[in-house]
């Protein structure tokens, strides 16, 4: 079993679809059920025993840095992208000196999930246990369409019987990439430009048979617009059997 104790949280996006809320607040600090979106990710990392997180910042960075500085229980380091947004892949490469040469977790700051009650093992621990650096470069957490709130679109990948992922092309039963990755940083070795999307790495790993998926347990939520906040709060309350705040 691998020990993965470092994570990167991708938090540098502009959150343009979340306006007007994000005119004064970075999207990771937008609250759902009284809690900033990024707090759900930090709590998930803490549950899984991850002790160190690197967070990239760009838009309204001082507000996010200030909030992060007040969070106890985990070492949080900042990767500053205020000079230039580097997209999802470039942002991780910029942070590699802080992340190190071993496999690490990557989380989106604006998606979160509810663990399945009584499942015994949280999803990030299951991701860590599933990752095999001998056969995998990238492991994605996946969700079925009926496990998701706020997702628009057909789905992203097809999950084969052996756990490998292939891009969904309209045939078969698609799954959603649910905003969590375990990756080995060797996937970046051939890339020289500073700004690029992680989708490029997904395609490379897929072409080499080294892109895998792990079906999550529980319910996944993505919050892209102001209207989606209420939808997420209602879905959360319904799943957990609680009254809507």
N, C-alpha and C positions, 0 to 999 in steps of 0.2 A: 504494500500500500504506500502510495506517495505521500510525502509531507509537503503541502503547499501552504505557506503561511504569509504570502504576499499577494496583494490584489491591486489592480488599477481600476479606478472609477472614472468613466468618461463623462465629464461634466462641463465641457467647454462650449457646448452648442449655444446658438443665439435664441432658441425658443420662439421664433417669429410667429408660429401658429398659435402660440399661447397669449399673444397680445390681446387686450391691453395690460394684462397682469404682469407680463415680463418687460413692460416699459420701465419698471422700477425694481424688479426682482429677477434674479437669474432663475431659470427654470428649475434647477435642482432644489431650490428653496420654496417652490410652490407647494402649498400644503394640500394633502388629501387626508381627511379624517383627523385634522389637527396636527399633522406631522409632515415635515418637509419630505418630498420624494426621495432625496438622497439619504435620509435617515433610515428608510426601509432597507436600503442596500447595506448600510453600515451595520444595522442590527443583524442582517443575514450573515454578514462576514463574522461578526462576533459570535453568533450561534455556532458557526463552523470552526471556531478557534483560530481564525485568521487574525494576526496581531499587527499587521502593517498594511497600510493602504496609501497609494499614490493617487492624487486627484488632479486632473488637469483643469485649468481655469482660463477663461478668456473674457466673456461678457460679464460686466459688473463684477469683476473678479474680487475687489475688496470686500464686498458683502459676503461672498461665499467663503473667502479665506477667513474672515472674522468668525463666521458661524462654525467653520471647521475647527478653528483654534479653541473653541469652547467644548469640544466633544472629548469626553474622557474614555479611558479603557482601551484605546488603540493609538498606535503611532501613525499620524497622518502627515504625509509630505506632499508639497505642492509642486506640480509641474506647470510652469507659467507659460501660457500661450497668448498672453495679451498682445504681443507684437504681431503674431500671425496665427490664424486658425490653420491647423495642419490636417484636418479630417481625422476619421477614427483610427486609421492605420498610422499615419504620420505622428499623431499625438502619442501613440504608444511608443513608437521608435524614439521620439524625443525623450521619453521618460525611462528608456531602458537603463541608463546609468543608475537610476534609483531602483529599478525593478530587479536587475541582476540577470544572470545567464540561465537560470533554471525556470521550469514551467511556472506560470502564475495565472491567477483568475483575472478576468476582465468583466466588469459590470457596467451597464448603462445607468446613468444617474436618474433617468426619467421613466424607467419601468420598474415594476416590483411584482412580488407574488406573495400569495398567502400559502403557508405550508398546509399540507393535508392533515387535519386533526387525527392524532393517533398513529401517524405513519412511522414514528419512532426515529427515523433518520431524516435530517433536513436535506434539502436539495443540493446545497453547496458541498456538504460532506459526501453525498452520493456522486457528485461530479468529480470530486477529488479522488474518490475510490475507483471510479470508472476509467479515469485517464491513464492510458498506457503509453509512455513516451517511445516505446519500441515500435509501436504500430500506428501511432497518432501524432499529427502535428497540431490539430485543432479538434476540440470537443465542444459542441454547442449544446446548451440546454434547449430543448424543444417543447412546444405546447401544441396540443390539438386545438382546432378552431373552437370546439365547444368548451375549452378550458380558459378561454381568453375573453377579456372585456376591453373594448376600446380599439381593437385591431380592425383595420380596414384592408381588404385585399384578399386574394385567394389563398395565400400560404406561400412558403418560401422553399421548402425542401421536401423530398421524399425520403423516408427512412427505410432502409433495407433490413432484411432479417438479421444481418450480422452487425447492424448498428451504423453502417456507413451512410452518409448523406449524399444525395444528388439534387441538383436544382430542380424545382418543380416546373414542369413544362406543360401542364394542363392534363396530364394523365396520372391516375392514381389518387391516393389519399394524402393530401399535403399536411405538413406540420409547419408551425411558425418558429422562427428563430426567436427565442425568448430572452434575449438581452444578457445572457451569461455565457462566458467562454472560459475554458482552460486552454491555454496555448503554450507551445514551446517557441521561444523567441527565434529559433533558427529559421522559422518561416519567413523572416524579414531579410535574410542574408542577401538575396539577389536584387533587392529593391534599393535604388540609390536616390530617387527624388524625395524631397522632404514631405510632400503633401500627397496623400493617397488614401483610398478607402480600404477598410478591412475586407470588403467584398472581393478585392483582388486576391487576398490571401486565402479566402474561402475557396475561390476558384482554383488556385494553385494546389491547395491541399486535396480538393475533390479530384483533380486530374491525376493525382498521384495515389489515390485510394487512401488518403490519410486524413480525411474529414469525416468525423463521426458525430453522432447525436446521442443525447441522453434524454428520454422523455421525463419531464418533470412530474411531480405529484403536487396536487393543489390547484390553485387558480392564479392566472397571470393577468396583470393589468398594465395597460399602457395609457398614458394621459397626454394627449397631443394638443388639445384645445381647451378653452375655458369650460365649454359644455361637458367635456369628458370628465371633469372633476366630480360633478354630481353623479354621473354614471358609475364612476369608480367607487365612490363612497357607498352608493346603493348596492353595488355588486359585492363589495367587501362586507357590508353589514349582512347581506343575505347569505353569503357563504359562511360567515362566522356565527350566524344566528343572533346578531345583535341589532338593537334599534339604530336607525340612521341618526347620526349626530345632528 
